[in-house]
């Protein structure tokens, strides 16, 4: 299923980068990627990705059947990290959850959308029926990007998460993409 990687993609502005699954050898580059993000972006991540021990654990405990991380890179620099999370048993086996993080200088250039398309294709190969994304609702440009890629806001959970850095509560938008329907 991952035979097609690494693969080249071209952004809207003609910039070319490589997509590939994360490996155990990526821990240093992944750590550099996350600490290079502006604090404004890092504060909305689910985990403190500046914690090197956490990054090492992610790389050491790779299991593509549960979490498939796809990296976008150029000249050994990680530009984005996108993950497809799957349940391996139970009532949620047909649903994947996706998360994306894009370097500040590559936001608004179409890389996030290309990663959403890529994860949608992978989800179909895994025989998933739906994709879910949970996004801090105040980050409207992120929710718009998901909606442009066929996701529909199904719910807003009020004061659902506590932001890591400032401990303020924020609403979460739950967005869902039905993979069995054609999206526009």
Buried (B, 14 or more C-beta within 10 A) or exposed (E): EEEEEEEEBEBEEEBEBBBBBBEEEBBEBBBEBBEBBEEEBBBBBEEBBBEBEBBBEBBEEBEBEEBBBBBBBEEEEBBBBBBBBBBEEEEBBBBBBBBBBBBEEBBEBBBBBBBBEBBBEBBBEBEBBBBBBBBBBEBEEBBEBBBEBBBEBEEEEEEBBEEBEEEEEBBBBBBBBEBEEEEE
